[in-house]
Amino acid sequence: MTRPAGSSRLLRTMNASAALAHLLDPGMLTRADLRRLTALSTPTISEVLRRLTEAGLVVVAGHDSGRPGPSAEIYNVNPEAAYAAAVSVRDVGPGGAPSVVAALCDLTGRVRGRAESAVDFAAEDPLTALTGVLENLRDEAGIPADRVRHVQFGVPGSYDPRTETIRHVDVPGLGRTGLVPELAAALKTEIGVDNDVNLAAIAERRRGVGRDAEGFALLWLGEDGLGLAIDLAETLMRGARGGAGEIGYMPLYTNGDRRDLHDLIAGPALLELAGDENTNGNRTPADVVRDAGGDLLTEIADRIAVGVAAVIAVLDPHLVVLAGPIAQAGGGTLLSAVRAALRRAAPLESEIAVTAIDDDAVLLGALDAGLTAVHNALLADIRNS
């Protein structure tokens, strides 16, 4: 019985998609490896590899001479077939100008360029500033614009995908209606926008202390704000309008005065708490926490424990990760103090840890998210070919 042409084409496409998926993760595979992983025959694997190589998606990356017989070719994705870009917009602390950090990685995840610059968003339109940062980075890395298949933005606010608007953001112009569609049109590629703390959690899941956790909550202690990311079995909870995790706005009442969690443990509050210890006016909140000891450390830990207790009481996560520049500055000393403070504050139990990532977690998470989007786009291209 002759197989219909459409059925044969579909089968070839499915085979190619399966092989490419394995080469994208983990990659560096021989024909024998691909036969084992896909359960396809030797002739079929050879045909699939021919198609993917002719399409420029796969290359021979080396030879395996450690086996009996002729050395086997090792296949990997072509690093230059497509690229992902990441852009992190962040406040640099009380009184500081927002900064933009951008990076590009190839299809294997290798970072091919990275740059940071201060941007005066009050004077420059975000559309011009953000596209300019990416164009400069592409030019410096020598990467054609059409090879960048996805740009992932991390923003210090929440993103509402229904209205394509960034909310709860203090950076001038970033919450402007229409900005996100304008970015996509100007960059001529797919873009994604996510809360910066959500992206930090993606990095923590992939390479940090949350790697093996069934789920975790990441409490971001920033120099200028707070945030919470909620990882439920490798799925991030974003909420109906993208606002899940805006814990800094949680109201607090002391002697009838209304405050919120920002007023208690965000960077400016910690500078105020340090009082006359911050005599030179140049110390950052991270400096305060790094140098804190005695009663000051205890007070800082007691305040952070309020936020940790709220997270545990509502979510009961397997793990709470303290992240962000303040948590990184405090390290193990702050962690021990927060654990003790939580025991004093409430009868709640959850493992608490400090992030294991010492790089820019938001940028790393944005690269991870962007590269995943590129992988999915390439697989969709194969399925639709």
VOVEX-513005 format. One record per residue (C-alpha): x negated, y, z; residue in one letter; residue number from 0. Coordinates in pm, 1 decimal, m for minus. Each point is the difference from the previous one (the first is absolute). Example, Ala and Ser with C-alpha at 12.3 -4.5 7.8 and 13.67 -1.06 7.14 Angstrom:
<torbas>
((m1230.0 m450.0 780.0) A 0);
((m137.0 344.0 m66.0) S 1);
</torbas>
This chain:
<torbas>
((0.0 0.0 0.0) M 0);
((m140.2 336.7 m100.7) T 1);
((m23.6 256.8 277.5) R 2);
((171.3 332.1 m90.5) P 3);
((m247.7 275.5 m87.0) A 4);
((131.1 222.3 277.6) G 5);
((m49.1 m275.4 255.0) S 6);
((m360.6 m58.3 m109.4) S 7);
((m74.5 369.6 17.4) R 8);
((148.2 21.2 350.0) L 9);
((m206.3 m297.8 113.2) L 10);
((m321.8 154.5 m136.9) R 11);
((81.2 325.6 175.1) T 12);
((67.9 m176.1 330.3) M 13);
((m326.8 m192.0 m26.6) N 14);
((m198.2 315.2 m73.8) A 15);
((169.5 182.2 288.0) S 16);
((m79.9 m281.1 242.6) A 17);
((m365.3 m11.6 m103.8) A 18);
((m38.4 378.5 16.1) L 19);
((155.5 7.6 347.3) A 20);
((m268.1 m238.0 127.1) H 21);
((m275.9 194.8 m171.8) L 22);
((122.3 322.3 156.8) L 23);
((m11.2 m163.8 342.1) D 24);
((m249.1 m145.3 82.3) P 25);
((m165.7 m3.7 m344.9) G 26);
((m338.3 m146.5 m100.3) M 27);
((144.1 m334.9 m111.0) L 28);
((m106.4 m270.5 m243.8) T 29);
((233.6 m183.8 m237.0) R 30);
((2.5 m287.0 249.5) A 31);
((102.0 236.6 279.2) D 32);
((284.3 136.0 m209.7) L 33);
((117.1 m351.3 m95.4) R 34);
((14.3 m89.1 369.1) R 35);
((183.2 318.5 99.0) L 36);
((252.1 4.4 m285.8) T 37);
((39.6 m374.4 m70.9) A 38);
((m34.6 82.2 m370.8) L 39);
((m182.9 m223.0 m246.8) S 40);
((m352.1 71.3 m125.0) T 41);
((115.4 101.7 m351.7) P 42);
((265.6 228.5 147.6) T 43);
((m247.6 169.7 233.8) I 44);
((m242.4 49.3 m288.6) S 45);
((274.0 162.1 m209.3) E 46);
((109.2 222.5 289.9) V 47);
((m355.9 117.1 60.2) L 48);
((m42.6 73.1 m369.0) R 49);
((312.3 216.9 m0.6) R 50);
((m97.6 188.7 315.9) L 51);
((m355.1 53.8 m124.7) T 52);
((118.5 133.3 m337.9) E 53);
((237.2 233.4 186.3) A 54);
((m298.5 143.5 188.8) G 55);
((131.9 m110.7 337.9) L 56);
((m248.9 m280.5 73.0) V 57);
((m375.8 m36.5 m48.8) V 58);
((m261.2 m267.7 56.3) V 59);
((m170.6 119.7 319.0) A 60);
((m264.3 m269.7 33.3) G 61);
((m74.4 m372.7 m8.0) H 62);
((23.2 m267.1 266.5) D 63);
((m310.3 m218.1 m27.3) S 64);
((49.7 m172.6 333.7) G 65);
((208.6 m284.9 m142.4) R 66);
((m100.0 m309.6 m200.9) P 67);
((4.4 45.8 m376.7) G 68);
((m0.3 323.4 m201.3) P 69);
((38.5 321.2 199.1) S 70);
((360.0 119.7 20.2) A 71);
((104.0 349.1 m98.2) E 72);
((133.0 211.6 287.0) I 73);
((288.2 228.5 m91.2) Y 74);
((109.9 319.3 168.4) N 75);
((224.8 291.1 m82.4) V 76);
((m161.9 271.2 m208.0) N 77);
((m77.6 270.7 259.4) P 78);
((48.9 276.1 m257.3) E 79);
((335.0 m120.0 m131.0) A 80);
((189.2 224.5 242.1) A 81);
((m58.4 222.3 300.5) Y 82);
((190.3 111.9 308.1) A 83);
((m34.1 341.5 161.1) A 84);
((76.6 109.6 354.4) A 85);
((53.5 348.9 137.0) V 86);
((29.9 79.6 369.5) S 87);
((125.2 341.4 108.7) V 88);
((m67.2 70.3 365.3) R 89);
((m28.2 271.1 259.4) D 90);
((m349.8 19.3 141.4) V 91);
((100.5 122.5 343.5) G 92);
((124.4 307.4 183.3) P 93);
((m73.9 312.8 m201.2) G 94);
((m161.3 m194.4 m284.2) G 95);
((93.7 0.0 m367.1) A 96);
((151.6 m314.1 m148.8) P 97);
((m246.1 m221.2 m182.4) S 98);
((48.8 m229.9 m295.7) V 99);
((m193.0 m325.9 m27.1) V 100);
((17.1 m197.1 m324.4) A 101);
((m148.8 m325.9 m122.6) A 102);
((6.6 m223.4 m307.5) L 103);
((m45.4 m375.6 m8.0) C 104);
((m25.6 m244.9 m288.1) D 105);
((204.2 m314.4 m46.7) L 106);
((m220.3 m198.0 238.8) T 107);
((47.0 256.2 276.7) G 108);
((m348.5 147.8 m27.9) R 109);
((4.2 372.1 77.0) V 110);
((m133.5 191.6 m301.4) R 111);
((31.2 353.7 132.8) G 112);
((94.2 191.0 313.2) R 113);
((25.7 369.7 81.0) A 114);
((132.2 229.1 273.1) E 115);
((77.8 369.0 m8.4) S 116);
((184.1 261.3 204.6) A 117);
((303.0 141.4 m179.4) V 118);
((185.5 320.4 83.1) D 119);
((353.4 m119.8 m71.8) F 120);
((136.5 337.8 104.4) A 121);
((m179.4 158.3 m295.5) A 122);
((m4.5 m285.8 m252.8) E 123);
((297.8 m196.7 m124.8) D 124);
((m22.2 m365.8 110.0) P 125);
((63.4 m120.6 m356.2) L 126);
((m305.0 186.4 m130.1) T 127);
((m215.5 m89.9 299.7) A 128);
((74.4 m373.3 4.4) L 129);
((m22.5 m55.7 m375.8) T 130);
((m322.0 200.7 m6.1) G 131);
((m158.6 m217.2 269.3) V 132);
((83.6 m313.9 m198.6) L 133);
((m117.2 141.4 m332.2) E 134);
((m334.8 100.3 149.8) N 135);
((m43.6 m341.1 159.3) L 136);
((83.4 m180.1 m327.4) R 137);
((m244.9 216.6 m191.9) D 138);
((m280.7 m58.1 249.6) E 139);
((57.6 m376.4 m10.7) A 140);
((29.7 m2.8 m380.7) G 141);
((339.1 m173.6 4.7) I 142);
((254.5 71.4 m276.4) P 143);
((330.6 134.3 126.1) A 144);
((200.8 m274.8 m171.1) D 145);
((m186.0 m269.9 194.8) R 146);
((137.1 126.0 332.7) V 147);
((318.2 m204.9 31.0) R 148);
((114.7 117.5 342.4) H 149);
((m64.6 290.1 238.6) V 150);
((96.1 m48.0 365.1) Q 151);
((50.2 311.7 213.1) F 152);
((m20.1 m2.7 378.0) G 153);
((171.4 295.8 165.9) V 154);
((31.7 122.9 360.7) P 155);
((377.4 m29.7 m9.2) G 156);
((273.6 m239.1 m109.7) S 157);
((101.6 m68.1 m357.9) Y 158);
((365.4 m35.1 m94.6) D 159);
((9.8 m206.3 m322.4) P 160);
((366.8 82.1 m59.3) R 161);
((m68.8 371.4 m40.1) T 162);
((m368.7 m39.5 m93.8) E 163);
((m82.4 254.5 269.6) T 164);
((m265.4 12.9 272.7) I 165);
((154.7 84.6 337.3) R 166);
((m129.9 82.8 349.5) H 167);
((m313.9 153.9 m147.5) V 168);
((m182.9 316.2 109.8) D 169);
((m233.2 34.9 m300.4) V 170);
((128.7 299.5 m202.2) P 171);
((172.5 m98.3 m324.0) G 172);
((m22.9 m374.1 51.9) L 173);
((370.0 m26.9 83.4) G 174);
((105.0 194.3 m309.9) R 175);
((291.9 m153.9 m187.0) T 176);
((m114.8 m143.7 m333.5) G 177);
((m368.9 m26.9 88.9) L 178);
((m22.2 m379.7 m18.1) V 179);
((162.5 m34.7 m346.7) P 180);
((m222.1 286.0 m119.6) E 181);
((m310.3 m185.8 120.9) L 182);
((105.6 m314.3 m186.0) A 183);
((62.0 199.4 m318.8) A 184);
((m329.9 187.6 24.4) A 185);
((m206.5 m311.9 70.0) L 186);
((183.6 m205.5 m266.6) K 187);
((m9.1 m314.9 213.8) T 188);
((190.4 m178.7 272.8) E 189);
((m36.8 156.5 341.8) I 190);
((92.6 m99.3 352.6) G 191);
((47.8 215.4 308.3) V 192);
((m7.8 m125.8 355.8) D 193);
((m48.5 120.3 352.6) N 194);
((m368.3 10.1 92.8) D 195);
((48.0 m216.8 309.4) V 196);
((179.7 m266.9 m202.7) N 197);
((m302.1 m11.4 m229.1) L 198);
((m233.5 m26.7 299.4) A 199);
((204.8 m302.1 108.8) A 200);
((m46.9 m158.0 m343.5) I 201);
((m375.7 33.8 47.2) A 202);
((25.9 m137.7 355.0) E 203);
((196.7 m300.2 m124.7) R 204);
((m254.8 m77.0 m268.3) R 205);
((m328.1 63.3 178.6) R 206);
((58.9 92.4 366.7) G 207);
((123.6 m143.7 327.7) V 208);
((349.4 m47.9 m145.3) G 209);
((m126.4 m246.8 m261.1) R 210);
((119.4 m313.5 179.2) D 211);
((287.7 148.9 200.4) A 212);
((354.3 m112.0 m75.3) E 213);
((93.5 365.2 25.1) G 214);
((m132.1 315.3 161.2) F 215);
((72.1 364.1 71.6) A 216);
((m269.5 254.8 m82.7) L 217);
((6.4 316.1 212.3) L 218);
((m193.5 273.3 m179.7) W 219);
((m164.8 254.6 229.1) L 220);
((m98.4 277.9 m235.9) G 221);
((m178.8 327.1 55.6) E 222);
((314.2 189.4 m92.5) D 223);
((286.0 m246.3 34.0) G 224);
((132.2 m344.4 79.2) L 225);
((148.8 m281.7 m200.2) G 226);
((114.7 m357.0 25.1) L 227);
((m6.4 m280.2 m255.8) A 228);
((198.9 m317.6 56.2) I 229);
((m125.2 m318.8 m165.9) D 230);
((256.9 m278.9 16.1) L 231);
((m161.1 m318.0 m134.8) A 232);
((m195.4 196.4 m262.8) E 233);
((297.5 219.2 m95.0) T 234);
((m0.4 364.9 100.5) L 235);
((316.6 148.9 146.3) M 236);
((59.0 336.6 m166.7) R 237);
((359.6 77.8 95.4) G 238);
((294.0 130.6 m201.3) A 239);
((m172.7 325.6 m99.0) R 240);
((m363.5 m100.0 48.4) G 241);
((m8.2 151.2 346.4) G 242);
((m56.0 m309.1 213.9) A 243);
((m297.0 57.6 228.2) G 244);
((28.7 377.8 46.9) E 245);
((m57.5 m62.3 370.2) I 246);
((m151.0 342.7 62.4) G 247);
((348.9 149.5 m12.0) Y 248);
((126.1 m221.9 283.2) M 249);
((147.7 248.2 251.1) P 250);
((m123.5 12.2 358.3) L 251);
((148.6 193.8 290.9) Y 252);
((m200.6 121.7 300.6) T 253);
((175.6 206.6 266.8) N 254);
((261.1 98.6 m255.6) G 255);
((m254.6 108.1 m261.6) D 256);
((31.8 m166.6 m339.3) R 257);
((m324.1 m115.8 m157.8) R 258);
((m92.5 m277.6 m237.9) D 259);
((m277.5 m255.2 m20.6) L 260);
((m209.0 235.4 m216.3) H 261);
((m7.2 238.1 295.4) D 262);
((m135.9 m276.8 219.9) L 263);
((m270.3 m182.7 m194.2) I 264);
((m60.8 165.0 m338.5) A 265);
((m339.0 162.5 m50.5) G 266);
((97.6 356.2 104.2) P 267);
((150.2 m135.1 322.8) A 268);
((m323.1 m179.7 85.1) L 269);
((m202.2 315.7 m63.1) L 270);
((231.3 186.2 233.7) E 271);
((m30.3 m276.1 257.5) L 272);
((m380.3 22.2 m9.3) A 273);
((31.6 365.7 104.6) G 274);
((m323.1 163.0 108.8) D 275);
((m197.2 m308.6 m105.0) E 276);
((45.0 117.9 m360.6) N 277);
((m202.6 315.7 55.5) T 278);
((m168.4 46.2 m336.8) N 279);
((319.8 m12.6 m202.9) G 280);
((m155.6 m230.2 m258.8) N 281);
((86.2 m339.4 142.9) R 282);
((263.3 m210.3 m168.7) T 283);
((258.1 m215.7 177.1) P 284);
((m211.5 m302.8 m94.0) A 285);
((m298.0 162.0 174.4) D 286);
((211.3 52.1 312.3) V 287);
((103.7 m366.0 10.1) V 288);
((m350.7 m125.8 m79.3) R 289);
((m146.4 195.2 293.1) D 290);
((289.8 m49.9 243.6) A 291);
((m49.7 m174.2 331.1) G 292);
((146.9 m3.8 347.1) G 293);
((329.2 180.8 50.1) D 294);
((7.5 137.5 m355.6) L 295);
((m29.0 m347.8 m154.0) L 296);
((268.3 m129.2 237.4) T 297);
((238.1 282.9 m96.1) E 298);
((m60.2 m54.3 m372.4) I 299);
((61.6 m373.8 38.8) A 300);
((317.1 62.1 203.2) D 301);
((134.4 218.8 m278.0) R 302);
((m85.3 m248.5 m275.2) I 303);
((161.5 m274.2 209.4) A 304);
((331.3 188.7 m28.8) V 305);
((m9.2 m47.6 m377.0) G 306);
((m118.9 m360.0 26.9) V 307);
((277.2 m81.1 250.2) A 308);
((263.2 143.1 m236.5) A 309);
((m132.1 m214.5 m284.3) V 310);
((m5.7 m318.8 206.0) I 311);
((340.0 61.1 162.1) A 312);
((171.6 37.6 m337.7) V 313);
((m196.4 m238.6 m222.6) L 314);
((m167.4 m254.6 230.9) D 315);
((m279.2 m49.5 m256.6) P 316);
((m261.2 m272.6 19.7) H 317);
((m268.0 267.9 m13.9) L 318);
((m30.9 377.6 34.4) V 319);
((m296.0 146.5 m189.4) V 320);
((m130.3 339.9 109.0) L 321);
((m136.1 171.1 m310.8) A 322);
((m93.1 341.8 m132.6) G 323);
((m294.9 226.3 85.5) P 324);
((89.0 34.1 369.2) I 325);
((26.9 m377.5 50.3) A 326);
((m323.0 m51.7 m193.5) Q 327);
((m177.5 259.6 213.3) A 328);
((120.9 m153.4 326.3) G 329);
((m80.2 m356.1 m102.8) G 330);
((m14.4 m269.5 264.4) G 331);
((m11.2 248.6 288.1) T 332);
((329.2 157.2 m101.6) L 333);
((151.5 m343.1 m68.7) L 334);
((m76.2 m122.0 352.4) S 335);
((144.4 319.1 147.0) A 336);
((320.2 m28.1 m207.0) V 337);
((48.4 m363.4 100.2) R 338);
((m29.9 98.1 365.9) A 339);
((234.5 296.5 m50.3) A 340);
((263.3 m219.8 m163.1) L 341);
((m8.6 m239.8 295.0) R 342);
((68.4 297.6 228.1) R 343);
((271.8 140.1 m223.5) A 344);
((231.3 m289.4 m82.2) A 345);
((47.5 m378.0 31.6) P 346);
((m63.4 m50.6 m371.1) L 347);
((m228.7 m252.4 m163.5) E 348);
((m169.5 12.8 m336.8) S 349);
((m353.9 m38.1 m120.3) E 350);
((m168.9 336.2 m61.7) I 351);
((m308.6 46.9 m216.2) A 352);
((m196.7 282.8 m160.5) V 353);
((m32.4 1.1 m377.8) T 354);
((m298.2 m185.7 m141.0) A 355);
((m19.0 232.4 m302.4) I 356);
((m267.2 267.6 28.1) D 357);
((55.5 146.2 m347.0) D 358);
((292.2 209.1 m129.3) D 359);
((280.9 m249.4 61.3) A 360);
((259.5 204.7 m189.1) V 361);
((m213.9 14.8 m313.4) L 362);
((m85.7 m370.7 22.8) L 363);
((367.6 m89.5 39.7) G 364);
((92.9 221.2 m294.2) A 365);
((m260.9 m177.3 m213.6) L 366);
((136.5 m337.2 112.2) D 367);
((356.5 104.6 m84.4) A 368);
((m105.2 150.8 m332.4) G 369);
((m197.0 m306.8 m103.7) L 370);
((292.9 m227.2 86.8) T 371);
((222.9 216.6 m219.7) A 372);
((m249.7 m27.3 m287.6) V 373);
((m15.4 m378.0 37.6) H 374);
((380.0 m20.0 m9.8) N 375);
((11.8 225.4 m306.8) A 376);
((m248.5 m217.8 m190.3) L 377);
((193.1 m314.8 86.5) L 378);
((319.9 171.3 m118.7) A 379);
((m175.0 92.5 m324.8) D 380);
((m87.6 m365.8 m56.0) I 381);
((352.2 m116.4 79.5) R 382);
((144.8 257.7 m239.2) N 383);
((m248.4 m63.6 m281.6) S 384);
</torbas>
